[in-house]
């Protein structure tokens, strides 16, 4: 986490803005990466759920390395690939019956 990056796109999800970033250096893929915290905020997820999910992304053998931190002008932002955001939204819908 050395180079500063800025979002390539910002889009409203519900009433919250979600920032999208280019894939970090050394990561493949042309799809955008998504701010984890922005997505949680847009989905009004409880803080406890957010902390548990982020812990799993950092520590689970299956998910380790999926989430990365980047430095922006506003500070550190945890991001994950578009496919992981889609999987999370699907799981949240199933869990919360949204």
N, C-alpha and C positions, 0 to 999 in steps of 0.2 A: 504494500500500500504506500507508494511513494508519489506517483503522478496524480495531480488533481484532474478530476473528470467532471464534466457537466452533463446534465440530462440531455438526451437527444430529442425527447418528447415529454410533454406533460399532458395528461388527460384526466378529465373528471370521471371518477367512478362513484356514482351516487352523488353525494355533495362534497366529496373530498378529492383532492388532486393526487394522482399517482405519477411518480417520476419513472421514466424508462431510460435505460442507459445502453450504450454500445457494449458488446461483449468485452470483458476485461482482456488485457494483453495476455496472450498465451492460451486463451480459451477460444474454441471454435464456435462457429455458428453465426448466422446472419440475423437471427431473431433477437429482439431486445431483451435485456435483463431488467428486472423489476425491483423497485425498492420494497423490501420486506415490510418495513414499518409503515410505509404509505399504504400498502395493500391491507395490512391489519387494521389501520385506521379507517380505510374506506369500507371495510366489512364490519366495523364496530365490534371487533373481537376483544374479549376481556384480556387484560394485561397478563393474567396467569396463563392463559392459553398461548399468548404471544411468546412469553418467556420459555414455556415448555417446548414449543415448536422450534424456537431458535436454538435451544439447547440440543434438541434432537438433531437439527441440521449440523451443528458443530461437532457432535460427539458420536452419533450413530454410525456404525460401520457402513450401513447402506446409504446414508445421506452425507457423510463427511466430505467436505470439499465442495458441496453443491452451492452453499452460500459463501460469498466472499465480501470483504469490506473494501470500499473505495473511499477516497478522500475527495470531497467536493468543497466548493467555496463555503458551504454552510457547515461543514464538518464531516465526520465519518458516517457512511451510509452502508448498511448491509443490503446486498442485492443477490438475487438468484435468477436463473434462466427462466424464460417464458414458460417452458414446459413444466417447471417446478411450481410456478405460480398457478398454472392451470390445474395441476394435481392438487394443490392446496385448496383452491376454490371448490373443486369437486368434493374433497373430503369435508370441507366446512359445510357445504350444502347438505351432504348426507348426514353429518352430525347434528346440524341445527335444523334440518328439514326445511331449508330455505327454498 
